[in-house]
Amino acid sequence: MTLATTLTIYVARRFLGATFAMLAGLTLLVALFDFIELLRRAATRPDAGFALVAQIAGLRVPFVALQILPFAILLGGLLAFWRLTRSSELVVARAAGISAWGFLSGPVLVAFAFGLLGTVAISPLSSAMLARAERLDYAYLRASAGITALAGGRLWLRQADRGLEPQGVAILSGRPVSERATGRVAVFAMTDVSLWRLSANDRPLARIEAPRARLLPGRWVLEDAVTFNADRTAGPRQELSFPTDLTPARIEYSFASPDTLSFWALPGFIAVLEQAGFSAVRHQLHFQTLLSLPVLAIAMALLAAGFSMRSSRRGGTAQMIAAGVAAGFALFVLDKISGEFGEAGTLPVQLAAWAPTIAGLLLALALLLHLEDG
């Protein structure tokens, strides 16, 4: 094993240890504050005990870890590279002719592994546990009841008008009632239902009024429904079946946070949302953000190296490390701002999700080129 390979593995191990310690410490710290906030909210809820609050806080831990992973990589890298520089290990290695681009390949691979693990493994675990935590939060700690609180208690849905001629779109409105189960099939029901059928050029085709509608697999069943045709004539009361791609879970998830959906489930769910007429911008933005996480992790590792590998004899080490922390915070702010622009439709979703990552990567490469090649 050559000297360069040995040094790369050694630096990677130091980087891995510092990053993992920083990730664990920051996750526990944020989870503690989250637990305290949940305790404060539960103080006025007699049915929310300490065990329930601890369960909700525990279910949110993977989500917290995923959110702070890039910042943990940055701080862990700053700590690891600062220690290596202070002990002159990196200075001696570079004096021996080993390029910084060589021994940084180990930390870059470690950072990429952290990001990839966060995207493909931690994200599905986080989404499942966060969805459970949100349900418990709504049930015991919040006054509202999810989608039933929308638009004065009415729920509005839009879907493709498939299986009927002429084809167009259908808009449903009703008051959601408690979901029940029929055998093994979940049933979603609404009362005081109105359904409008529109043609492809938004011309009215029919209006259907029903006191109750049930969502069964592949179809809406409207009970005791009256159909008003385009000429305003009313048909007889009868039970109508209306084809749909919606399911109770898809209706619930369309109003839930995209963080409660697994990375693997997002592409298919985005397609279903767009076919049903829902806005999928938030889910597309979240999916692109998860895709960019491994690259963002690499950018954070290189950024940490660029800000902390300066020789301590030249002075200004504390200022450089502080500048690294400030750069990480600036990228965090940029991510939030670009995300808001992306959700508003001002920026394309891909640009809004990838802009902070590309900015951080370019800044890190510029610092390292200046440090290594002058």
Backbone hydrogen bonds, N-H to C=O, Kabsch-Sander energy under -0.5 kcal/mol:
donor,donor_aa,acceptor,acceptor_aa,energy
6,T,2,T,-2.3
7,L,3,L,-2.6
8,T,4,A,-2.3
9,I,5,T,-2.3
10,Y,6,T,-2.3
11,V,7,L,-2.8
12,A,8,T,-2.3
13,R,9,I,-2.3
14,R,10,Y,-2.1
15,F,11,V,-2.6
16,L,12,A,-2.7
17,G,13,R,-2.4
18,A,14,R,-2.2
19,T,15,F,-2.5
20,F,16,L,-2.6
21,A,17,G,-2.2
22,M,18,A,-2.3
23,L,19,T,-2.8
24,A,20,F,-2.6
25,G,21,A,-2.6
26,L,22,M,-2.8
27,T,23,L,-2.2
28,L,24,A,-2.3
29,L,25,G,-2.1
30,V,26,L,-2.7
31,A,27,T,-2.6
32,L,28,L,-2.0
33,F,29,L,-1.9
34,D,30,V,-2.4
35,F,31,A,-2.4
36,I,32,L,-2.2
37,E,33,F,-2.2
38,L,34,D,-2.2
39,L,35,F,-2.2
40,R,36,I,-2.0
41,R,37,E,-2.1
42,A,38,L,-2.0
43,A,39,L,-0.7
43,A,40,R,-0.7
44,T,41,R,-0.7
45,R,42,A,-1.6
48,A,45,R,-1.6
49,G,47,D,-0.8
53,V,49,G,-2.1
54,A,50,F,-2.6
55,Q,51,A,-2.0
56,I,52,L,-2.4
57,A,53,V,-2.5
58,G,54,A,-2.4
59,L,55,Q,-2.2
60,R,56,I,-1.1
61,V,58,G,-1.0
64,V,60,R,-2.3
65,A,61,V,-2.6
66,L,62,P,-2.2
67,Q,63,F,-1.9
68,I,64,V,-1.9
69,L,65,A,-0.6
72,A,68,I,-2.6
73,I,69,L,-2.2
74,L,70,P,-2.1
75,L,71,F,-2.7
76,G,72,A,-2.8
77,G,73,I,-2.4
78,L,74,L,-2.4
79,L,75,L,-2.3
80,A,76,G,-2.6
81,F,77,G,-2.8
82,W,78,L,-1.9
83,R,79,L,-2.1
84,L,80,A,-2.1
85,T,81,F,-2.2
86,R,82,W,-2.8
87,S,83,R,-2.0
88,S,85,T,-1.3
89,E,84,L,-1.5
90,L,84,L,-1.2
92,V,88,S,-2.3
93,A,89,E,-2.1
94,R,90,L,-2.4
95,A,91,V,-2.0
96,A,92,V,-1.7
97,G,94,R,-1.1
98,I,93,A,-2.2
99,S,97,G,-0.6
102,G,99,S,-1.0
103,F,99,S,-1.5
104,L,100,A,-1.5
105,S,102,G,-1.3
108,V,104,L,-2.2
109,L,105,S,-2.1
110,V,106,G,-2.3
111,A,107,P,-2.8
112,F,108,V,-2.6
113,A,109,L,-2.3
114,F,110,V,-2.3
115,G,111,A,-2.5
116,L,112,F,-2.9
117,L,113,A,-2.6
118,G,114,F,-2.2
119,T,115,G,-2.0
120,V,116,L,-2.7
121,A,117,L,-1.9
122,I,117,L,-2.5
123,S,118,G,-1.7
125,L,121,A,-1.5
126,S,122,I,-3.5
127,S,123,S,-2.7
128,A,124,P,-2.0
129,M,125,L,-2.3
130,L,126,S,-2.9
131,A,127,S,-2.3
132,R,128,A,-1.6
133,A,129,M,-2.2
134,E,130,L,-2.7
135,R,131,A,-2.0
136,L,132,R,-2.1
137,D,133,A,-2.5
138,Y,134,E,-2.7
139,A,135,R,-2.1
140,Y,136,L,-2.2
141,L,137,D,-2.2
142,R,137,D,-1.3
148,T,145,A,-1.2
149,A,146,G,-1.6
150,L,147,I,-1.6
152,G,149,A,-0.6
153,G,150,L,-0.8
154,R,150,L,-0.7
154,R,151,A,-1.1
155,L,174,G,-3.7
157,L,172,L,-2.8
159,Q,170,A,-2.3
161,D,168,G,-2.5
162,R,160,A,-1.5
164,L,161,D,-0.5
168,G,161,D,-0.6
169,V,198,L,-2.3
170,A,159,Q,-2.6
171,I,196,W,-2.5
172,L,157,L,-2.7
173,S,194,S,-2.3
174,G,155,L,-1.7
175,R,191,T,-2.6
177,V,189,A,-2.2
180,R,187,V,-1.4
182,T,185,V,-2.9
183,G,181,A,-0.6
185,V,182,T,-2.1
186,A,184,R,-0.5
187,V,180,R,-2.8
188,F,215,L,-1.0
189,A,177,V,-0.5
190,M,213,A,-2.5
191,T,175,R,-2.2
192,D,211,P,-1.8
193,V,210,A,-2.4
194,S,173,S,-2.6
195,L,208,I,-2.7
196,W,171,I,-2.7
197,R,206,A,-2.9
198,L,169,V,-3.0
198,L,196,W,-0.5
199,S,203,R,-2.9
200,A,167,Q,-0.7
202,D,199,S,-1.9
205,L,197,R,-3.2
206,A,197,R,-1.3
207,R,228,F,-2.7
208,I,195,L,-3.1
209,E,226,V,-2.4
210,A,193,V,-2.5
212,R,223,E,-0.7
213,A,190,M,-2.7
214,R,221,V,-2.5
215,L,188,F,-3.2
216,L,214,R,-0.8
216,L,219,R,-2.5
219,R,216,L,-2.1
220,W,242,F,-3.6
221,V,214,R,-3.1
222,L,220,W,-0.6
222,L,240,L,-2.8
223,E,212,R,-2.3
223,E,221,V,-0.6
225,A,222,L,-0.6
225,A,238,Q,-2.8
226,V,209,E,-2.6
228,F,207,R,-3.7
228,F,226,V,-0.5
229,N,227,T,-0.6
229,N,233,T,-2.4
230,A,205,L,-0.8
232,R,229,N,-2.2
235,G,227,T,-2.6
238,Q,225,A,-1.9
240,L,222,L,-2.4
240,L,238,Q,-0.5
242,F,220,W,-3.0
244,T,218,G,-1.5
251,I,247,T,-2.3
252,E,248,P,-2.2
253,Y,249,A,-2.9
254,S,250,R,-1.8
255,F,251,I,-0.7
255,F,252,E,-1.0
256,A,252,E,-0.8
260,T,257,S,-2.1
261,L,258,P,-1.9
266,L,262,S,-1.3
269,F,265,A,-2.0
270,I,266,L,-2.8
271,A,267,P,-1.9
272,V,268,G,-2.0
273,L,269,F,-2.6
274,E,270,I,-2.3
275,Q,271,A,-2.1
276,A,272,V,-2.1
277,G,273,L,-0.7
277,G,274,E,-0.6
278,F,273,L,-2.2
284,Q,280,A,-2.6
285,L,281,V,-2.7
286,H,282,R,-2.1
287,F,283,H,-2.2
288,Q,284,Q,-2.5
289,T,285,L,-2.0
290,L,286,H,-2.1
291,L,287,F,-2.1
292,S,288,Q,-1.8
293,L,289,T,-0.6
293,L,290,L,-0.8
296,L,292,S,-2.7
297,A,293,L,-2.4
298,I,294,P,-1.7
299,A,295,V,-2.4
300,M,296,L,-2.3
301,A,297,A,-2.0
302,L,298,I,-2.5
303,L,299,A,-2.4
304,A,300,M,-2.3
305,A,301,A,-1.9
306,G,302,L,-2.6
307,F,303,L,-1.7
308,S,304,A,-1.1
309,M,305,A,-1.7
314,R,311,S,-1.3
315,G,312,S,-1.1
320,M,316,G,-2.1
321,I,317,T,-2.5
322,A,318,A,-2.4
323,A,319,Q,-2.2
324,G,320,M,-1.9
325,V,321,I,-2.2
326,A,322,A,-2.4
327,A,323,A,-2.3
328,G,324,G,-2.1
329,F,325,V,-2.3
330,A,326,A,-2.5
331,L,327,A,-2.2
332,F,328,G,-1.9
333,V,329,F,-2.4
334,L,330,A,-2.6
335,D,331,L,-2.4
336,K,332,F,-2.0
337,I,333,V,-2.6
338,S,334,L,-2.9
339,G,335,D,-2.0
340,E,336,K,-2.1
341,F,337,I,-2.3
342,G,338,S,-2.4
343,E,339,G,-2.5
344,A,340,E,-1.9
345,G,341,F,-0.6
345,G,342,G,-0.9
346,T,341,F,-1.7
347,L,341,F,-1.2
352,A,348,P,-2.6
353,A,349,V,-2.1
354,W,350,Q,-2.3
355,A,351,L,-2.0
358,I,354,W,-2.7
359,A,355,A,-2.6
360,G,356,P,-2.4
361,L,357,T,-2.3
362,L,358,I,-2.5
363,L,359,A,-2.2
364,A,360,G,-2.2
365,L,361,L,-2.4
366,A,362,L,-2.2
367,L,363,L,-2.1
368,L,364,A,-2.4
369,L,365,L,-2.4
370,H,366,A,-2.0
371,L,367,L,-2.3
372,E,368,L,-3.0
373,D,369,L,-2.2
374,G,370,H,-0.9
